Amino acid sequence: MDSDSLRAIPFLQKLTAEELAEFSALVETCDYKRGTRILEEGTVPTAFCVVRDGVVHVRRQANKRTMLLATLGPGSFFGEINLFDPGVATATILAMRDSRIASISYDRFRAYMDSHPRAGYLIASALLSELAHRMRVTSTRLANSIYRPLPVAASSPVDEQAASENSPSGGG
């Protein structure tokens, strides 16, 4: 994949031309038809991926139901969790339109960040910023979907202390 195309990806924008050229040599591109499962929840992923063209859904099974976690378009990425914490895929990625996906194997990505500490820091910082944003959105969605006020009888001394510390006249 060429450096100019990669420059449009937000987490790569601060790299120098040389850093970006070296990174681009590691990236492979693959096309997926609408309806193709790009990654299956529960399988072991091997690469970090960026949506170049098209739209993909991030879906997860919960209580025998499929939940839509996100819709990703050009410039968005997936597979980031396993870059930092190897394991199985936490979601299924499904192409909703014909899509072009750029990918870099985790081993190549980690080796690049190790051998290019400045670029690695910039990439990791940008990815962590996006992950923090996603966590905030997920936390809000979760709280809004399951929030139930505690009955007074269910309160514990810990709940009462927390409530008093967080009140305007509380002890914090």
MODELLER restraints for C-alpha pairs under 7 A, 6 or more apart:
rsr = mdl.restraints
at = mdl.atoms
rsr.add(forms.Gaussian(group=physical.xy_distance, feature=features.Distance(at['CA:1:A'], at['CA:24:A']), mean=5.59, stdev=0.5))
rsr.add(forms.Gaussian(group=physical.xy_distance, feature=features.Distance(at['CA:1:A'], at['CA:27:A']), mean=6.05, stdev=0.5))
rsr.add(forms.Gaussian(group=physical.xy_distance, feature=features.Distance(at['CA:1:A'], at['CA:28:A']), mean=6.56, stdev=0.5))
rsr.add(forms.Gaussian(group=physical.xy_distance, feature=features.Distance(at['CA:1:A'], at['CA:29:A']), mean=6.84, stdev=0.5))
rsr.add(forms.Gaussian(group=physical.xy_distance, feature=features.Distance(at['CA:2:A'], at['CA:24:A']), mean=6.03, stdev=0.5))
rsr.add(forms.Gaussian(group=physical.xy_distance, feature=features.Distance(at['CA:3:A'], at['CA:20:A']), mean=5.89, stdev=0.5))
rsr.add(forms.Gaussian(group=physical.xy_distance, feature=features.Distance(at['CA:3:A'], at['CA:21:A']), mean=5.53, stdev=0.5))
rsr.add(forms.Gaussian(group=physical.xy_distance, feature=features.Distance(at['CA:3:A'], at['CA:24:A']), mean=5.82, stdev=0.5))
rsr.add(forms.Gaussian(group=physical.xy_distance, feature=features.Distance(at['CA:6:A'], at['CA:12:A']), mean=6.83, stdev=0.5))
rsr.add(forms.Gaussian(group=physical.xy_distance, feature=features.Distance(at['CA:7:A'], at['CA:13:A']), mean=5.24, stdev=0.5))
rsr.add(forms.Gaussian(group=physical.xy_distance, feature=features.Distance(at['CA:9:A'], at['CA:75:A']), mean=4.97, stdev=0.5))
rsr.add(forms.Gaussian(group=physical.xy_distance, feature=features.Distance(at['CA:10:A'], at['CA:75:A']), mean=6.76, stdev=0.5))
rsr.add(forms.Gaussian(group=physical.xy_distance, feature=features.Distance(at['CA:11:A'], at['CA:123:A']), mean=5.64, stdev=0.5))
rsr.add(forms.Gaussian(group=physical.xy_distance, feature=features.Distance(at['CA:11:A'], at['CA:126:A']), mean=5.08, stdev=0.5))
rsr.add(forms.Gaussian(group=physical.xy_distance, feature=features.Distance(at['CA:11:A'], at['CA:127:A']), mean=6.34, stdev=0.5))
rsr.add(forms.Gaussian(group=physical.xy_distance, feature=features.Distance(at['CA:12:A'], at['CA:123:A']), mean=6.38, stdev=0.5))
rsr.add(forms.Gaussian(group=physical.xy_distance, feature=features.Distance(at['CA:15:A'], at['CA:119:A']), mean=6.07, stdev=0.5))
rsr.add(forms.Gaussian(group=physical.xy_distance, feature=features.Distance(at['CA:19:A'], at['CA:119:A']), mean=6.83, stdev=0.5))
rsr.add(forms.Gaussian(group=physical.xy_distance, feature=features.Distance(at['CA:26:A'], at['CA:104:A']), mean=6.24, stdev=0.5))
rsr.add(forms.Gaussian(group=physical.xy_distance, feature=features.Distance(at['CA:26:A'], at['CA:108:A']), mean=6.95, stdev=0.5))
rsr.add(forms.Gaussian(group=physical.xy_distance, feature=features.Distance(at['CA:27:A'], at['CA:102:A']), mean=6.35, stdev=0.5))
rsr.add(forms.Gaussian(group=physical.xy_distance, feature=features.Distance(at['CA:27:A'], at['CA:103:A']), mean=5.56, stdev=0.5))
rsr.add(forms.Gaussian(group=physical.xy_distance, feature=features.Distance(at['CA:27:A'], at['CA:104:A']), mean=4.91, stdev=0.5))
rsr.add(forms.Gaussian(group=physical.xy_distance, feature=features.Distance(at['CA:28:A'], at['CA:102:A']), mean=5.58, stdev=0.5))
rsr.add(forms.Gaussian(group=physical.xy_distance, feature=features.Distance(at['CA:28:A'], at['CA:103:A']), mean=5.33, stdev=0.5))
rsr.add(forms.Gaussian(group=physical.xy_distance, feature=features.Distance(at['CA:28:A'], at['CA:104:A']), mean=6.37, stdev=0.5))
rsr.add(forms.Gaussian(group=physical.xy_distance, feature=features.Distance(at['CA:29:A'], at['CA:100:A']), mean=6.78, stdev=0.5))
rsr.add(forms.Gaussian(group=physical.xy_distance, feature=features.Distance(at['CA:29:A'], at['CA:101:A']), mean=5.60, stdev=0.5))
rsr.add(forms.Gaussian(group=physical.xy_distance, feature=features.Distance(at['CA:29:A'], at['CA:102:A']), mean=4.31, stdev=0.5))
rsr.add(forms.Gaussian(group=physical.xy_distance, feature=features.Distance(at['CA:29:A'], at['CA:103:A']), mean=6.20, stdev=0.5))
rsr.add(forms.Gaussian(group=physical.xy_distance, feature=features.Distance(at['CA:30:A'], at['CA:100:A']), mean=5.72, stdev=0.5))
rsr.add(forms.Gaussian(group=physical.xy_distance, feature=features.Distance(at['CA:30:A'], at['CA:101:A']), mean=5.38, stdev=0.5))
rsr.add(forms.Gaussian(group=physical.xy_distance, feature=features.Distance(at['CA:30:A'], at['CA:102:A']), mean=6.47, stdev=0.5))
rsr.add(forms.Gaussian(group=physical.xy_distance, feature=features.Distance(at['CA:31:A'], at['CA:99:A']), mean=5.72, stdev=0.5))
rsr.add(forms.Gaussian(group=physical.xy_distance, feature=features.Distance(at['CA:31:A'], at['CA:100:A']), mean=4.41, stdev=0.5))
rsr.add(forms.Gaussian(group=physical.xy_distance, feature=features.Distance(at['CA:31:A'], at['CA:101:A']), mean=6.27, stdev=0.5))
rsr.add(forms.Gaussian(group=physical.xy_distance, feature=features.Distance(at['CA:32:A'], at['CA:95:A']), mean=6.77, stdev=0.5))
rsr.add(forms.Gaussian(group=physical.xy_distance, feature=features.Distance(at['CA:32:A'], at['CA:98:A']), mean=5.69, stdev=0.5))
rsr.add(forms.Gaussian(group=physical.xy_distance, feature=features.Distance(at['CA:32:A'], at['CA:99:A']), mean=5.17, stdev=0.5))
rsr.add(forms.Gaussian(group=physical.xy_distance, feature=features.Distance(at['CA:32:A'], at['CA:100:A']), mean=6.25, stdev=0.5))
rsr.add(forms.Gaussian(group=physical.xy_distance, feature=features.Distance(at['CA:33:A'], at['CA:95:A']), mean=6.81, stdev=0.5))
rsr.add(forms.Gaussian(group=physical.xy_distance, feature=features.Distance(at['CA:33:A'], at['CA:97:A']), mean=6.76, stdev=0.5))
rsr.add(forms.Gaussian(group=physical.xy_distance, feature=features.Distance(at['CA:33:A'], at['CA:98:A']), mean=4.41, stdev=0.5))
rsr.add(forms.Gaussian(group=physical.xy_distance, feature=features.Distance(at['CA:33:A'], at['CA:99:A']), mean=6.45, stdev=0.5))
rsr.add(forms.Gaussian(group=physical.xy_distance, feature=features.Distance(at['CA:34:A'], at['CA:95:A']), mean=5.14, stdev=0.5))
rsr.add(forms.Gaussian(group=physical.xy_distance, feature=features.Distance(at['CA:34:A'], at['CA:96:A']), mean=5.16, stdev=0.5))
rsr.add(forms.Gaussian(group=physical.xy_distance, feature=features.Distance(at['CA:34:A'], at['CA:97:A']), mean=4.35, stdev=0.5))
rsr.add(forms.Gaussian(group=physical.xy_distance, feature=features.Distance(at['CA:34:A'], at['CA:98:A']), mean=4.57, stdev=0.5))
rsr.add(forms.Gaussian(group=physical.xy_distance, feature=features.Distance(at['CA:35:A'], at['CA:94:A']), mean=6.27, stdev=0.5))
rsr.add(forms.Gaussian(group=physical.xy_distance, feature=features.Distance(at['CA:35:A'], at['CA:95:A']), mean=5.27, stdev=0.5))
rsr.add(forms.Gaussian(group=physical.xy_distance, feature=features.Distance(at['CA:35:A'], at['CA:96:A']), mean=5.79, stdev=0.5))
rsr.add(forms.Gaussian(group=physical.xy_distance, feature=features.Distance(at['CA:36:A'], at['CA:94:A']), mean=5.82, stdev=0.5))
rsr.add(forms.Gaussian(group=physical.xy_distance, feature=features.Distance(at['CA:36:A'], at['CA:95:A']), mean=5.41, stdev=0.5))
rsr.add(forms.Gaussian(group=physical.xy_distance, feature=features.Distance(at['CA:37:A'], at['CA:93:A']), mean=5.93, stdev=0.5))
rsr.add(forms.Gaussian(group=physical.xy_distance, feature=features.Distance(at['CA:37:A'], at['CA:94:A']), mean=4.54, stdev=0.5))
rsr.add(forms.Gaussian(group=physical.xy_distance, feature=features.Distance(at['CA:37:A'], at['CA:95:A']), mean=6.45, stdev=0.5))
rsr.add(forms.Gaussian(group=physical.xy_distance, feature=features.Distance(at['CA:38:A'], at['CA:93:A']), mean=5.37, stdev=0.5))
rsr.add(forms.Gaussian(group=physical.xy_distance, feature=features.Distance(at['CA:38:A'], at['CA:94:A']), mean=5.72, stdev=0.5))
rsr.add(forms.Gaussian(group=physical.xy_distance, feature=features.Distance(at['CA:38:A'], at['CA:95:A']), mean=6.87, stdev=0.5))
rsr.add(forms.Gaussian(group=physical.xy_distance, feature=features.Distance(at['CA:39:A'], at['CA:92:A']), mean=5.32, stdev=0.5))
rsr.add(forms.Gaussian(group=physical.xy_distance, feature=features.Distance(at['CA:39:A'], at['CA:93:A']), mean=4.99, stdev=0.5))
rsr.add(forms.Gaussian(group=physical.xy_distance, feature=features.Distance(at['CA:40:A'], at['CA:89:A']), mean=6.88, stdev=0.5))
rsr.add(forms.Gaussian(group=physical.xy_distance, feature=features.Distance(at['CA:40:A'], at['CA:91:A']), mean=6.66, stdev=0.5))
rsr.add(forms.Gaussian(group=physical.xy_distance, feature=features.Distance(at['CA:40:A'], at['CA:92:A']), mean=4.41, stdev=0.5))
rsr.add(forms.Gaussian(group=physical.xy_distance, feature=features.Distance(at['CA:40:A'], at['CA:93:A']), mean=6.57, stdev=0.5))
rsr.add(forms.Gaussian(group=physical.xy_distance, feature=features.Distance(at['CA:41:A'], at['CA:89:A']), mean=4.89, stdev=0.5))
rsr.add(forms.Gaussian(group=physical.xy_distance, feature=features.Distance(at['CA:41:A'], at['CA:90:A']), mean=5.36, stdev=0.5))
rsr.add(forms.Gaussian(group=physical.xy_distance, feature=features.Distance(at['CA:41:A'], at['CA:91:A']), mean=4.34, stdev=0.5))
rsr.add(forms.Gaussian(group=physical.xy_distance, feature=features.Distance(at['CA:41:A'], at['CA:92:A']), mean=4.52, stdev=0.5))
rsr.add(forms.Gaussian(group=physical.xy_distance, feature=features.Distance(at['CA:42:A'], at['CA:88:A']), mean=5.09, stdev=0.5))
rsr.add(forms.Gaussian(group=physical.xy_distance, feature=features.Distance(at['CA:42:A'], at['CA:89:A']), mean=5.07, stdev=0.5))
rsr.add(forms.Gaussian(group=physical.xy_distance, feature=features.Distance(at['CA:42:A'], at['CA:90:A']), mean=6.36, stdev=0.5))
rsr.add(forms.Gaussian(group=physical.xy_distance, feature=features.Distance(at['CA:43:A'], at['CA:88:A']), mean=5.20, stdev=0.5))
rsr.add(forms.Gaussian(group=physical.xy_distance, feature=features.Distance(at['CA:43:A'], at['CA:89:A']), mean=5.56, stdev=0.5))
rsr.add(forms.Gaussian(group=physical.xy_distance, feature=features.Distance(at['CA:44:A'], at['CA:87:A']), mean=6.38, stdev=0.5))
rsr.add(forms.Gaussian(group=physical.xy_distance, feature=features.Distance(at['CA:44:A'], at['CA:88:A']), mean=4.50, stdev=0.5))
rsr.add(forms.Gaussian(group=physical.xy_distance, feature=features.Distance(at['CA:44:A'], at['CA:89:A']), mean=5.92, stdev=0.5))
rsr.add(forms.Gaussian(group=physical.xy_distance, feature=features.Distance(at['CA:45:A'], at['CA:88:A']), mean=6.61, stdev=0.5))
rsr.add(forms.Gaussian(group=physical.xy_distance, feature=features.Distance(at['CA:45:A'], at['CA:89:A']), mean=6.10, stdev=0.5))
rsr.add(forms.Gaussian(group=physical.xy_distance, feature=features.Distance(at['CA:46:A'], at['CA:105:A']), mean=5.74, stdev=0.5))
rsr.add(forms.Gaussian(group=physical.xy_distance, feature=features.Distance(at['CA:46:A'], at['CA:106:A']), mean=6.13, stdev=0.5))
rsr.add(forms.Gaussian(group=physical.xy_distance, feature=features.Distance(at['CA:47:A'], at['CA:79:A']), mean=6.56, stdev=0.5))
rsr.add(forms.Gaussian(group=physical.xy_distance, feature=features.Distance(at['CA:47:A'], at['CA:103:A']), mean=5.96, stdev=0.5))
rsr.add(forms.Gaussian(group=physical.xy_distance, feature=features.Distance(at['CA:47:A'], at['CA:104:A']), mean=5.31, stdev=0.5))
rsr.add(forms.Gaussian(group=physical.xy_distance, feature=features.Distance(at['CA:47:A'], at['CA:105:A']), mean=4.00, stdev=0.5))
rsr.add(forms.Gaussian(group=physical.xy_distance, feature=features.Distance(at['CA:47:A'], at['CA:106:A']), mean=5.07, stdev=0.5))
rsr.add(forms.Gaussian(group=physical.xy_distance, feature=features.Distance(at['CA:48:A'], at['CA:78:A']), mean=6.32, stdev=0.5))
rsr.add(forms.Gaussian(group=physical.xy_distance, feature=features.Distance(at['CA:48:A'], at['CA:79:A']), mean=4.67, stdev=0.5))
rsr.add(forms.Gaussian(group=physical.xy_distance, feature=features.Distance(at['CA:48:A'], at['CA:80:A']), mean=5.85, stdev=0.5))
rsr.add(forms.Gaussian(group=physical.xy_distance, feature=features.Distance(at['CA:48:A'], at['CA:83:A']), mean=6.84, stdev=0.5))
rsr.add(forms.Gaussian(group=physical.xy_distance, feature=features.Distance(at['CA:48:A'], at['CA:103:A']), mean=5.54, stdev=0.5))
rsr.add(forms.Gaussian(group=physical.xy_distance, feature=features.Distance(at['CA:48:A'], at['CA:104:A']), mean=5.47, stdev=0.5))
rsr.add(forms.Gaussian(group=physical.xy_distance, feature=features.Distance(at['CA:48:A'], at['CA:105:A']), mean=6.20, stdev=0.5))
rsr.add(forms.Gaussian(group=physical.xy_distance, feature=features.Distance(at['CA:48:A'], at['CA:106:A']), mean=6.27, stdev=0.5))
rsr.add(forms.Gaussian(group=physical.xy_distance, feature=features.Distance(at['CA:49:A'], at['CA:77:A']), mean=5.52, stdev=0.5))
rsr.add(forms.Gaussian(group=physical.xy_distance, feature=features.Distance(at['CA:49:A'], at['CA:78:A']), mean=5.36, stdev=0.5))
rsr.add(forms.Gaussian(group=physical.xy_distance, feature=features.Distance(at['CA:49:A'], at['CA:79:A']), mean=5.99, stdev=0.5))
rsr.add(forms.Gaussian(group=physical.xy_distance, feature=features.Distance(at['CA:49:A'], at['CA:101:A']), mean=6.43, stdev=0.5))
rsr.add(forms.Gaussian(group=physical.xy_distance, feature=features.Distance(at['CA:49:A'], at['CA:102:A']), mean=5.61, stdev=0.5))
rsr.add(forms.Gaussian(group=physical.xy_distance, feature=features.Distance(at['CA:49:A'], at['CA:103:A']), mean=4.31, stdev=0.5))
rsr.add(forms.Gaussian(group=physical.xy_distance, feature=features.Distance(at['CA:49:A'], at['CA:104:A']), mean=6.63, stdev=0.5))
rsr.add(forms.Gaussian(group=physical.xy_distance, feature=features.Distance(at['CA:50:A'], at['CA:75:A']), mean=6.19, stdev=0.5))
rsr.add(forms.Gaussian(group=physical.xy_distance, feature=features.Distance(at['CA:50:A'], at['CA:76:A']), mean=5.71, stdev=0.5))
rsr.add(forms.Gaussian(group=physical.xy_distance, feature=features.Distance(at['CA:50:A'], at['CA:77:A']), mean=4.20, stdev=0.5))
rsr.add(forms.Gaussian(group=physical.xy_distance, feature=features.Distance(at['CA:50:A'], at['CA:78:A']), mean=6.46, stdev=0.5))
rsr.add(forms.Gaussian(group=physical.xy_distance, feature=features.Distance(at['CA:50:A'], at['CA:101:A']), mean=5.68, stdev=0.5))
rsr.add(forms.Gaussian(group=physical.xy_distance, feature=features.Distance(at['CA:50:A'], at['CA:102:A']), mean=5.15, stdev=0.5))
rsr.add(forms.Gaussian(group=physical.xy_distance, feature=features.Distance(at['CA:50:A'], at['CA:103:A']), mean=6.30, stdev=0.5))
rsr.add(forms.Gaussian(group=physical.xy_distance, feature=features.Distance(at['CA:51:A'], at['CA:73:A']), mean=6.05, stdev=0.5))
rsr.add(forms.Gaussian(group=physical.xy_distance, feature=features.Distance(at['CA:51:A'], at['CA:74:A']), mean=4.85, stdev=0.5))
rsr.add(forms.Gaussian(group=physical.xy_distance, feature=features.Distance(at['CA:51:A'], at['CA:75:A']), mean=5.59, stdev=0.5))
rsr.add(forms.Gaussian(group=physical.xy_distance, feature=features.Distance(at['CA:51:A'], at['CA:76:A']), mean=5.57, stdev=0.5))
rsr.add(forms.Gaussian(group=physical.xy_distance, feature=features.Distance(at['CA:51:A'], at['CA:77:A']), mean=6.06, stdev=0.5))
rsr.add(forms.Gaussian(group=physical.xy_distance, feature=features.Distance(at['CA:51:A'], at['CA:100:A']), mean=6.33, stdev=0.5))
rsr.add(forms.Gaussian(group=physical.xy_distance, feature=features.Distance(at['CA:51:A'], at['CA:101:A']), mean=4.78, stdev=0.5))
rsr.add(forms.Gaussian(group=physical.xy_distance, feature=features.Distance(at['CA:51:A'], at['CA:102:A']), mean=6.43, stdev=0.5))
rsr.add(forms.Gaussian(group=physical.xy_distance, feature=features.Distance(at['CA:52:A'], at['CA:74:A']), mean=4.76, stdev=0.5))
rsr.add(forms.Gaussian(group=physical.xy_distance, feature=features.Distance(at['CA:52:A'], at['CA:75:A']), mean=5.99, stdev=0.5))
rsr.add(forms.Gaussian(group=physical.xy_distance, feature=features.Distance(at['CA:52:A'], at['CA:100:A']), mean=5.37, stdev=0.5))
rsr.add(forms.Gaussian(group=physical.xy_distance, feature=features.Distance(at['CA:52:A'], at['CA:101:A']), mean=5.48, stdev=0.5))
rsr.add(forms.Gaussian(group=physical.xy_distance, feature=features.Distance(at['CA:52:A'], at['CA:102:A']), mean=6.39, stdev=0.5))
rsr.add(forms.Gaussian(group=physical.xy_distance, feature=features.Distance(at['CA:53:A'], at['CA:73:A']), mean=6.99, stdev=0.5))
rsr.add(forms.Gaussian(group=physical.xy_distance, feature=features.Distance(at['CA:53:A'], at['CA:74:A']), mean=5.19, stdev=0.5))
rsr.add(forms.Gaussian(group=physical.xy_distance, feature=features.Distance(at['CA:53:A'], at['CA:99:A']), mean=5.23, stdev=0.5))
rsr.add(forms.Gaussian(group=physical.xy_distance, feature=features.Distance(at['CA:53:A'], at['CA:100:A']), mean=4.97, stdev=0.5))
rsr.add(forms.Gaussian(group=physical.xy_distance, feature=features.Distance(at['CA:54:A'], at['CA:73:A']), mean=6.04, stdev=0.5))
rsr.add(forms.Gaussian(group=physical.xy_distance, feature=features.Distance(at['CA:54:A'], at['CA:74:A']), mean=6.51, stdev=0.5))
rsr.add(forms.Gaussian(group=physical.xy_distance, feature=features.Distance(at['CA:54:A'], at['CA:97:A']), mean=5.50, stdev=0.5))
rsr.add(forms.Gaussian(group=physical.xy_distance, feature=features.Distance(at['CA:54:A'], at['CA:98:A']), mean=5.77, stdev=0.5))
rsr.add(forms.Gaussian(group=physical.xy_distance, feature=features.Distance(at['CA:54:A'], at['CA:99:A']), mean=4.12, stdev=0.5))
rsr.add(forms.Gaussian(group=physical.xy_distance, feature=features.Distance(at['CA:54:A'], at['CA:100:A']), mean=6.46, stdev=0.5))
rsr.add(forms.Gaussian(group=physical.xy_distance, feature=features.Distance(at['CA:55:A'], at['CA:71:A']), mean=6.91, stdev=0.5))
rsr.add(forms.Gaussian(group=physical.xy_distance, feature=features.Distance(at['CA:55:A'], at['CA:72:A']), mean=5.67, stdev=0.5))
rsr.add(forms.Gaussian(group=physical.xy_distance, feature=features.Distance(at['CA:55:A'], at['CA:73:A']), mean=4.67, stdev=0.5))
rsr.add(forms.Gaussian(group=physical.xy_distance, feature=features.Distance(at['CA:55:A'], at['CA:95:A']), mean=6.17, stdev=0.5))
rsr.add(forms.Gaussian(group=physical.xy_distance, feature=features.Distance(at['CA:55:A'], at['CA:96:A']), mean=5.50, stdev=0.5))
rsr.add(forms.Gaussian(group=physical.xy_distance, feature=features.Distance(at['CA:55:A'], at['CA:97:A']), mean=5.57, stdev=0.5))
rsr.add(forms.Gaussian(group=physical.xy_distance, feature=features.Distance(at['CA:55:A'], at['CA:99:A']), mean=6.35, stdev=0.5))
rsr.add(forms.Gaussian(group=physical.xy_distance, feature=features.Distance(at['CA:56:A'], at['CA:71:A']), mean=5.86, stdev=0.5))
rsr.add(forms.Gaussian(group=physical.xy_distance, feature=features.Distance(at['CA:56:A'], at['CA:72:A']), mean=5.30, stdev=0.5))
rsr.add(forms.Gaussian(group=physical.xy_distance, feature=features.Distance(at['CA:56:A'], at['CA:73:A']), mean=6.62, stdev=0.5))
rsr.add(forms.Gaussian(group=physical.xy_distance, feature=features.Distance(at['CA:56:A'], at['CA:93:A']), mean=6.40, stdev=0.5))
rsr.add(forms.Gaussian(group=physical.xy_distance, feature=features.Distance(at['CA:56:A'], at['CA:94:A']), mean=5.36, stdev=0.5))
rsr.add(forms.Gaussian(group=physical.xy_distance, feature=features.Distance(at['CA:56:A'], at['CA:95:A']), mean=4.39, stdev=0.5))
rsr.add(forms.Gaussian(group=physical.xy_distance, feature=features.Distance(at['CA:56:A'], at['CA:96:A']), mean=5.17, stdev=0.5))
rsr.add(forms.Gaussian(group=physical.xy_distance, feature=features.Distance(at['CA:57:A'], at['CA:68:A']), mean=6.93, stdev=0.5))
rsr.add(forms.Gaussian(group=physical.xy_distance, feature=features.Distance(at['CA:57:A'], at['CA:70:A']), mean=5.91, stdev=0.5))
rsr.add(forms.Gaussian(group=physical.xy_distance, feature=features.Distance(at['CA:57:A'], at['CA:71:A']), mean=4.66, stdev=0.5))
rsr.add(forms.Gaussian(group=physical.xy_distance, feature=features.Distance(at['CA:57:A'], at['CA:72:A']), mean=6.30, stdev=0.5))
rsr.add(forms.Gaussian(group=physical.xy_distance, feature=features.Distance(at['CA:57:A'], at['CA:93:A']), mean=5.63, stdev=0.5))
rsr.add(forms.Gaussian(group=physical.xy_distance, feature=features.Distance(at['CA:57:A'], at['CA:94:A']), mean=5.19, stdev=0.5))
rsr.add(forms.Gaussian(group=physical.xy_distance, feature=features.Distance(at['CA:57:A'], at['CA:95:A']), mean=6.51, stdev=0.5))
rsr.add(forms.Gaussian(group=physical.xy_distance, feature=features.Distance(at['CA:57:A'], at['CA:96:A']), mean=6.56, stdev=0.5))
rsr.add(forms.Gaussian(group=physical.xy_distance, feature=features.Distance(at['CA:58:A'], at['CA:68:A']), mean=6.07, stdev=0.5))
rsr.add(forms.Gaussian(group=physical.xy_distance, feature=features.Distance(at['CA:58:A'], at['CA:69:A']), mean=5.40, stdev=0.5))
rsr.add(forms.Gaussian(group=physical.xy_distance, feature=features.Distance(at['CA:58:A'], at['CA:70:A']), mean=5.07, stdev=0.5))
rsr.add(forms.Gaussian(group=physical.xy_distance, feature=features.Distance(at['CA:58:A'], at['CA:71:A']), mean=6.23, stdev=0.5))
rsr.add(forms.Gaussian(group=physical.xy_distance, feature=features.Distance(at['CA:58:A'], at['CA:91:A']), mean=6.19, stdev=0.5))
rsr.add(forms.Gaussian(group=physical.xy_distance, feature=features.Distance(at['CA:58:A'], at['CA:92:A']), mean=5.78, stdev=0.5))
rsr.add(forms.Gaussian(group=physical.xy_distance, feature=features.Distance(at['CA:58:A'], at['CA:93:A']), mean=4.84, stdev=0.5))
rsr.add(forms.Gaussian(group=physical.xy_distance, feature=features.Distance(at['CA:58:A'], at['CA:94:A']), mean=6.72, stdev=0.5))
rsr.add(forms.Gaussian(group=physical.xy_distance, feature=features.Distance(at['CA:59:A'], at['CA:66:A']), mean=6.45, stdev=0.5))
rsr.add(forms.Gaussian(group=physical.xy_distance, feature=features.Distance(at['CA:59:A'], at['CA:67:A']), mean=5.46, stdev=0.5))
rsr.add(forms.Gaussian(group=physical.xy_distance, feature=features.Distance(at['CA:59:A'], at['CA:68:A']), mean=4.59, stdev=0.5))
rsr.add(forms.Gaussian(group=physical.xy_distance, feature=features.Distance(at['CA:59:A'], at['CA:69:A']), mean=5.47, stdev=0.5))
rsr.add(forms.Gaussian(group=physical.xy_distance, feature=features.Distance(at['CA:59:A'], at['CA:91:A']), mean=5.42, stdev=0.5))
rsr.add(forms.Gaussian(group=physical.xy_distance, feature=features.Distance(at['CA:59:A'], at['CA:92:A']), mean=5.09, stdev=0.5))
rsr.add(forms.Gaussian(group=physical.xy_distance, feature=features.Distance(at['CA:59:A'], at['CA:93:A']), mean=6.40, stdev=0.5))
rsr.add(forms.Gaussian(group=physical.xy_distance, feature=features.Distance(at['CA:60:A'], at['CA:66:A']), mean=5.62, stdev=0.5))
rsr.add(forms.Gaussian(group=physical.xy_distance, feature=features.Distance(at['CA:60:A'], at['CA:67:A']), mean=5.20, stdev=0.5))
rsr.add(forms.Gaussian(group=physical.xy_distance, feature=features.Distance(at['CA:60:A'], at['CA:68:A']), mean=6.64, stdev=0.5))
rsr.add(forms.Gaussian(group=physical.xy_distance, feature=features.Distance(at['CA:60:A'], at['CA:69:A']), mean=6.92, stdev=0.5))
rsr.add(forms.Gaussian(group=physical.xy_distance, feature=features.Distance(at['CA:60:A'], at['CA:91:A']), mean=4.76, stdev=0.5))
rsr.add(forms.Gaussian(group=physical.xy_distance, feature=features.Distance(at['CA:60:A'], at['CA:92:A']), mean=6.13, stdev=0.5))
rsr.add(forms.Gaussian(group=physical.xy_distance, feature=features.Distance(at['CA:61:A'], at['CA:67:A']), mean=6.13, stdev=0.5))
rsr.add(forms.Gaussian(group=physical.xy_distance, feature=features.Distance(at['CA:83:A'], at['CA:106:A']), mean=5.74, stdev=0.5))
rsr.add(forms.Gaussian(group=physical.xy_distance, feature=features.Distance(at['CA:113:A'], at['CA:119:A']), mean=6.57, stdev=0.5))
rsr.add(forms.Gaussian(group=physical.xy_distance, feature=features.Distance(at['CA:113:A'], at['CA:120:A']), mean=4.03, stdev=0.5))
rsr.add(forms.Gaussian(group=physical.xy_distance, feature=features.Distance(at['CA:114:A'], at['CA:120:A']), mean=6.85, stdev=0.5))
rsr.add(forms.Gaussian(group=physical.xy_distance, feature=features.Distance(at['CA:164:A'], at['CA:170:A']), mean=4.56, stdev=0.5))
rsr.add(forms.Gaussian(group=physical.xy_distance, feature=features.Distance(at['CA:164:A'], at['CA:171:A']), mean=6.49, stdev=0.5))
rsr.add(forms.Gaussian(group=physical.xy_distance, feature=features.Distance(at['CA:165:A'], at['CA:171:A']), mean=4.76, stdev=0.5))
rsr.add(forms.Gaussian(group=physical.xy_distance, feature=features.Distance(at['CA:165:A'], at['CA:172:A']), mean=4.88, stdev=0.5))
rsr.add(forms.Gaussian(group=physical.xy_distance, feature=features.Distance(at['CA:166:A'], at['CA:172:A']), mean=6.80, stdev=0.5))
